[in-house]
Every structure is written in structure tokens, then in C-alpha cells.
Amino acid sequence: MANASNPGSADSLIDWLLLNAPSPSSGNSSVLLSVCWSLAGVSAVILALRLYTAARIIQLVRIEDYFMVMAWICGVIHTSLLTAAAYSGLGRHTSSLSPEQVVNAMKFVVICQVFGIASPTFGRISFSIYLLRFVMFERKRRMLLHFCIWSQVVVNVLTAVIIYVQCGRYPSALWDRSIKATCWSPVVQRDFGFFQRSWNSFTDLYLTIMPATIVYNLQISRAKKLGVSLLLGASCL
């Protein structure tokens, strides 16, 4: 435990999170926003096509489709909060910002993290539920997919909780260095964050490889097996 005025407090977390441009006159926010909103637009088109296919062609919107909608909504909220942070000064050198701008930028950065965690989590859960339909009679694979789903919930919820409870009753100390609060050492969040990212990467890898093992046993040509495997395993991207 450390006081907010010490290295193991919210002060060091603010310094660690805040993006500094190379010089006071330049900034990185335009690149950040261009990439984020471009990806949001592409994903919106893909999601719309998916929902159209489910509702009009298959005439059945399944639970994994709803999870994917939640993933997209959380992604848009995350990008919107980053946009607000950029307009408050994120991406510019701190010497060109007022204290109020620094606080506002950091506030949006801290708040957006939960949506940045939730979006890919909903996506992994959606794909896992989708794969369950192909292994209805394979107990081992069903158990592994259920484990993926619930481990995603537990690990990522804990990550979000750790972020917001590390300063106790004063979460605003995470973005406002004028608030004196007793906070956990940033090492706690850093180390658990390493574990969370590693586990999410492992889950992504498993969800990329598993479809290929399912398709391998289908009675179709090798070319079709390869095509379907690449399509279902596109989560590696």
C-alpha cells in the first residue's frame, strides 16, 4: 500500500498511462482516432451483414449474435471515450496542456478501459458459443469451450475490478493527482494485466486452432477444408 503522493500510487499510474507527444506542438491523437473509427466502421458493416443473414436468410438470431452486438457496442463506447480524451489533450505533450485538461484526458482513459476489456471478451464468448454447436456430442471439447467462456468472464471481470478499486473509496485519484488517497502499488495491476493479456492471447490461439480440428473430420474436399478452416480461424487476426 502507498500514499498517492508516493511512487506506488495513483500519481505514477497517471504518469504511466498518459501519452506524451515528442514535442508540445505535435500530437498522436489524429492517428489514434483515424485507426479506431476506421475499424469501428468496418466492423459495423460486417456485423450488419451477419445480422441480416441471421434475421432474413436463416431467420434465427442466436445468442452468439447478441453477444457480438454487445462486443461492438462496447467497442464503440471505448472509441468514443478515447475520442473525448483526445479532445481533452490525450496524445499531446503535458507541457502544452492545462492541469484541467490532463485530469479530463486521464479520466476518459481510465473510464474507457472497462469497455476496452469487455469488447473482445464478448467477442470470444460469442465465438465459443458458436463452436459449441459443432461439438454437441464431444464431451471433452464441450468442456474446454465452457472453460474458455467462464475463464474469460472471471479473468476479465477481475481485471476491470482491480483497475477501479485500487484506490479504495477514491477512484477519482486514478486521474486526479490532487486527491490524496491510499492506493495499491501499480505493480499489482501491471502483473495481473500481464496474466490477463497472456490468457486472452492463449484463448485466441485455441479458438483459432480448434475450428481446423473440427473441419478436419468433415467429409469434404481438402480445398474446402482449408477454406473453412481459414474462415473460422480468422480470429488470429
C-alpha positions in Angstrom: 0.0 0.0 0.0 1.2 3.5 -0.7 0.0 7.1 -0.3 -1.0 8.9 -3.5 2.0 11.2 -3.2 4.4 8.2 -3.3 5.7 6.3 -6.3 3.4 3.4 -5.7 0.2 5.5 -6.0 -2.2 7.0 -8.5 0.4 9.6 -9.4 2.7 7.0 -11.0 -0.3 5.4 -12.7 -1.2 8.7 -14.3 2.3 9.2 -15.5 2.4 5.7 -16.9 -0.9 5.9 -18.8 -0.6 9.5 -20.2 0.7 9.5 -23.8 3.3 12.3 -24.4 3.9 13.5 -27.9 7.6 14.1 -29.0 7.1 17.9 -28.7 4.5 20.3 -27.3 3.3 21.3 -30.7 2.7 17.8 -32.1 0.3 15.1 -31.2 -0.7 11.5 -31.9 -4.4 11.7 -31.3 -5.4 12.1 -35.0 -3.7 8.8 -35.9 -5.3 7.0 -33.0 -8.8 8.3 -33.8 -8.4 7.5 -37.5 -7.5 3.9 -36.9 -10.1 3.3 -34.2 -13.0 4.8 -36.1 -12.0 3.1 -39.3 -12.0 -0.3 -37.6 -15.4 0.6 -36.0 -16.9 1.4 -39.4 -15.6 -1.9 -40.9 -16.8 -3.9 -38.0 -20.2 -2.2 -38.2 -20.6 -3.3 -41.9 -19.6 -6.9 -41.0 -21.9 -7.0 -38.1 -24.8 -5.6 -40.1 -24.3 -8.3 -42.8 -24.2 -11.0 -40.1 -27.4 -9.8 -38.5 -29.1 -9.5 -41.9 -28.1 -13.1 -42.7 -29.4 -14.4 -39.4 -32.6 -12.5 -39.4 -33.6 -12.6 -43.1 -31.9 -15.7 -44.6 -31.6 -18.1 -41.7 -34.5 -16.4 -39.9 -32.9 -17.1 -36.5 -30.9 -14.7 -34.4 -28.9 -16.8 -31.9 -27.4 -15.9 -28.6 -23.9 -15.6 -30.1 -25.2 -12.8 -32.4 -26.4 -10.8 -29.3 -23.0 -11.3 -27.7 -21.4 -9.9 -30.9 -23.7 -6.9 -30.8 -22.6 -6.3 -27.2 -18.9 -6.6 -28.3 -19.5 -3.9 -31.0 -21.4 -1.6 -28.7 -18.6 -1.8 -26.1 -16.0 -1.2 -28.8 -17.8 2.0 -30.0 -18.2 3.3 -26.4 -14.5 2.6 -25.9 -13.6 4.6 -29.0 -16.0 7.4 -28.1 -14.3 7.8 -24.7 -10.9 7.8 -26.4 -12.2 10.5 -28.7 -13.2 12.6 -25.7 -9.8 12.0 -24.1 -8.1 13.1 -27.4 -10.1 16.3 -27.4 -9.1 16.9 -23.8 -5.4 16.5 -24.7 -4.5 12.8 -25.0 -1.6 12.4 -27.4 -0.2 15.9 -26.8 2.8 16.8 -24.6 1.8 17.6 -21.0 3.6 20.9 -21.2 1.1 22.1 -23.7 -1.9 21.1 -21.5 -3.6 22.8 -18.6 -4.0 20.8 -15.3 -7.7 20.6 -16.1 -7.0 19.1 -19.5 -4.6 16.5 -18.0 -7.3 15.4 -15.5 -10.0 15.2 -18.1 -7.9 13.3 -20.5 -6.9 10.8 -17.9 -10.4 10.4 -16.6 -11.7 9.3 -20.0 -8.7 7.0 -20.5 -9.4 5.3 -17.1 -13.1 5.0 -17.7 -12.8 3.6 -21.2 -10.7 0.7 -20.0 -13.6 -1.4 -18.9 -15.2 -1.2 -22.3 -11.9 -2.0 -24.0 -11.8 -5.1 -21.8 -15.4 -6.1 -22.4 -15.5 -5.8 -26.2 -13.0 -8.6 -27.0 -14.4 -10.6 -24.1 -17.9 -10.6 -25.6 -16.4 -11.5 -28.9 -14.5 -14.5 -27.6 -17.6 -15.7 -25.7 -19.7 -15.3 -28.9 -17.3 -17.4 -31.0 -17.0 -20.1 -28.3 -20.8 -20.4 -28.1 -20.9 -20.7 -31.9 -18.3 -23.5 -31.8 -20.3 -25.4 -29.2 -22.9 -26.2 -32.0 -20.2 -28.2 -33.8 -19.2 -30.3 -30.8 -22.5 -31.2 -29.3 -21.6 -34.9 -29.0 -17.9 -34.4 -28.0 -17.8 -34.0 -24.2 -14.1 -33.1 -23.9 -14.3 -30.3 -26.5 -17.6 -29.0 -25.0 -15.9 -28.8 -21.5 -12.9 -27.0 -23.0 -15.2 -24.4 -24.7 -17.2 -23.9 -21.5 -13.9 -23.4 -19.6 -12.9 -20.8 -22.2 -16.2 -19.0 -21.7 -16.1 -18.9 -17.9 -12.4 -18.2 -17.6 -12.9 -15.2 -19.9 -15.6 -13.9 -17.6 -13.6 -14.4 -14.4 -10.2 -13.2 -15.6 -11.5 -10.1 -17.4 -14.0 -9.1 -14.7 -11.3 -9.3 -12.1 -9.0 -7.1 -14.3 -11.7 -4.4 -14.5 -12.4 -4.6 -10.8 -8.7 -4.3 -9.9 -8.4 -1.2 -12.1 -11.2 0.6 -10.3 -10.8 -0.5 -6.7 -7.0 0.1 -6.3 -7.6 3.5 -4.7 -10.4 2.3 -2.4 -13.2 4.9 -2.0 -11.4 7.4 -4.2 -11.4 6.1 -7.8 -11.0 9.6 -9.0 -7.5 9.6 -7.6 -6.6 7.5 -10.6 -6.9 10.5 -12.8 -6.6 13.5 -10.4 -3.3 13.7 -8.7 -4.6 16.5 -6.3 -6.7 13.8 -4.5 -4.7 12.3 -1.7 -5.6 8.6 -1.4 -4.0 5.4 -0.3 -3.7 3.2 -3.4 -2.2 -0.2 -4.3 1.2 -0.3 -5.9 0.8 -0.2 -9.7 2.8 -3.4 -9.8 -0.5 -5.2 -8.8 -2.3 -4.1 -11.9 0.7 -4.5 -14.1 1.3 -8.1 -13.1 -2.3 -9.1 -13.3 -2.5 -7.3 -16.6 0.4 -9.4 -17.9 -1.5 -12.5 -16.8 -4.8 -11.3 -18.4 -3.2 -10.5 -21.7 -1.4 -13.8 -21.8 -4.5 -15.7 -21.0 -6.5 -13.8 -23.6 -3.8 -14.5 -26.2 -3.8 -18.2 -25.3 -7.6 -18.3 -25.7 -7.4 -16.5 -29.1 -4.9 -19.1 -30.2 -7.0 -22.0 -29.0 -10.1 -20.6 -30.7 -8.1 -20.2 -33.9 -6.8 -23.8 -34.0 -9.9 -25.6 -32.7 -12.1 -24.9 -35.9 -9.4 -26.6 -38.0 -9.6 -29.8 -35.9 -13.4 -29.8 -36.3 -13.3 -29.3 -40.1 -10.6 -32.0 -40.5 -13.1 -34.7 -39.8 -15.7 -33.4 -42.2 -16.3 -35.4 -45.4 -15.4 -32.6 -47.8 -12.6 -31.8 -50.2 -9.2 -30.6 -48.9 -9.7 -27.3 -50.6 -13.0 -26.7 -48.8 -11.5 -27.9 -45.5 -8.7 -25.3 -45.9 -11.1 -22.6 -46.9 -13.5 -23.2 -44.0 -10.6 -23.6 -41.5 -9.1 -20.2 -42.6 -12.6 -18.6 -42.4 -13.4 -19.9 -38.9 -9.8 -19.4 -37.7 -9.7 -15.7 -38.7 -9.8 -14.8 -35.0 -6.0 -14.9 -35.2 -6.2 -11.5 -36.9 
